[in-house]
Amino acid sequence: MGYTATAGRGTDGAGSTRAELPVQAYLLTYQQRDDLNSAYERLVERCMRERGAPIQPLVHVRPPLKNFLERRYGLTDLEQAERYGYGLPPSGDAPAPPTPPELTDAQRLVFEGTPGDEQPPQGCADWAVQQLGDTARVRETPVAMELQRKSWDVSAKDSRVVAATARWSSCMSALGYHASSPVDTSDRKPADQAAERAQAASEVRCSRSSGVVREWFAVEAAYQDEMIKRNKDALSAERSAAQRVADRARAVLDG
């Protein structure tokens, strides 16, 4: 299936996006994902307590992606690049690794449920998921996620993005760097930290002067508008299901 996009969205002069991509309307927000994790943890703790096997509070796990557009088209934050190179700044919001709680054997039976060939009593972990309706499919909104992957791929091959990427590469070459794309840093990270910071900052400056972020965002947004029209019913149903789960999580936290 072919797509012909007319760019109609953009970014500010600094190269950082001011708007969201259209598909983001069909994805759970960072806050909603965080609410789901918090609600799950609270329900498990409540269930364990009510069944006579109280546990220490679970380690809160934050979603890994706080900003959907962060680095989608390469580096855009000059101050961050100058300080951290290709790395991310330290943050109190960094996701914690999901570690299982330390449980006694008795607690584990309550947490996981009783194994057996017959219908086992439901454990608190599964019970909490059931209360929220938070299945992996609902949370991950697969139709929307596939659309955003496809829109990125097709926009990357669009002649306007290819031209903007070439301008970016020429800018980097003029500064003494060999780099073909702002989104592929795997083969050009210097070992020296000072050199890495200088190179990363050069990438941001070239992104600004070439307009590659602005162009790519606009082109991809236009492709997404077309794809959303073709998948409107599936996306709307998926969003409604995800919103119901997010609402349940919010009710648990507000209760």
Buried (B, 14 or more C-beta within 10 A) or exposed (E): EEBEBEBEBBBEEBBBBEBBBBBBEBBBBBEBBBBBBBBBBBBBBBBBEEBEBEBEEBEEBBBEEBEBBBBBBBBBBBEBBEEBBBBEEEEEEEBEEEEEBEBEEEBBBBBBBEEEEEEEEBBBBBBBBEBBBBEEEBBBBEBBBEBBEBBBEBBBEBEBBEBBBBBBBEBBEEBEBEBBBBBEBEEBEBEEEEEBBBBBBBBBBBBBEBBBBBBBBBBBBBBBBBBBEEBEEBBEEBBEBBEEBBBBBBEBEEE
